[in-house]
């Protein structure tokens, strides 16, 4: 009498996981198209110069944001009772990273992250997306950390030498049972 272990059914992929590769591909195609279009208008050297200036500007923005965050942390450590002011460094760092990425569309998004009116719009959109994600995760009862733990458990190898031996489990009473899932029993590490 042989039994085969039924594989666990994978969780359905979220809509974002299905659409994200398409969005990234569309973004890259649009960036390349804009680079070619601007290159045909201004010339290759001007485009290269604009990309270098964008990268240097992004680097200086990240440096400035880091120094601002460091000074805020030092001020907070000197006076713990003081009300910690919001420095906005996360948006500035994101804008700097987008300026470093070659392309004009990413530079445009970076500029919207730097100006206060559009920065407030980005914050509002971010809060809505985060609230929706929290609500949908709590409504379904799934925990993103539980998914990560399940994946880690699937990838874990319990043998200290890393060897995996395929075979059958033979139960003396019932005979062979066919392929089994990963061994989940705890084995202390071998020191020697």
Secondary structure, DSSP 4 states (H G I P E B T S, - for coil): ----PPPPPPPPPPHHHHHHHHHHHHHHHHHHHHHHHHHHHH-HHHHHHHHHHHHHHHHHHHHHHHHHHHHHHHHHHH-TTSPPPP--HHHHHHHHHHHHSSSHHHHHHHHHHHSHHHHHHHHHHHHHHHHHHHHHHHHHT--HHHHHHHHHHHH---STT--------EETTTEE-----------PPPP-
